């Protein structure tokens, strides 16, 4: 609760004192706060910080990240937690892999973008744009097919954006342009976490990573860098993940077949400009139909 309060305070400072602190500092502060807010939303959808789900939802319902309605984030992420479908380009809503049938139909320019997106620098630069286009496109198709539940979520999101937009317009005034940049940077930071959270592997337990980082990224991601621990114990709060990992380190690493990195610094060095793996899912069967979105 304190962390959530500090996150909102940092966000309010970024929009309320943007002219005082300058656009660069404001963008950096807002980007960090928006990334942290996304991590806090992730905690809430897993049942924290109180035993009242309605109260938890109210705490993070404000769409200050603009792009994704909280309830769609919740529904898609909880569907992702079925470990047997992890990385499947059809069934896992958070998969970055492409099905071979779709890959064969993509134009050359899109293939090149997706290959660049499979490097860490690429994921941070064009990843948010690809993610937004893919997500909004998939949501539009669901609404066009008559999914009333998705439509209601987006109507509520649009209504909530009105007071948020009014607040941003009045607080930032002529510096309104800093906010979209901050939103993009916040997403870019979150994409560092999702870059190699999961890999294609025949064993479902070996698909989820452990990154033993203790720095800024670990804080922004609320220890979700210990991702195998989170998937094994999804209701365990963020501040208990490190101790759980320390006490069971050998078991977790044996379970995920040593899919582990020491730090995000190591990941930047290894994959900053080199793709981590093929874009096409190595085990996907041809002939199936599914989402196929560029994410």
Secondary structure, DSSP 8 states (H G I E B T S, - for coil): -HHHHHHHHHHHHHHHSHHHH-HHHHHHHHHHHHHHHHHHHHHHHTT-SSS-HHHHHHHH-S-TT-SS-HHHHHHHHHHHT-GGGTT-TTT-TT---B-HHHHHHS-HHHHHHHHHHTSHHHHHHTHHHHHHHHHHHHHHHHHHTT-HHHHHHHHHHHHHHHHHHHHHHHHHGGGTHHHHHHHHHHHHHHHHHHTSSB---SSGGGSB-EE---SHHHHHTTTTTSHHHHHHSTTS-HHHHHHHHHHTHHHHHHHTTT-EES-HHHHHHHHSSS-SS-SB-TT--TT--------
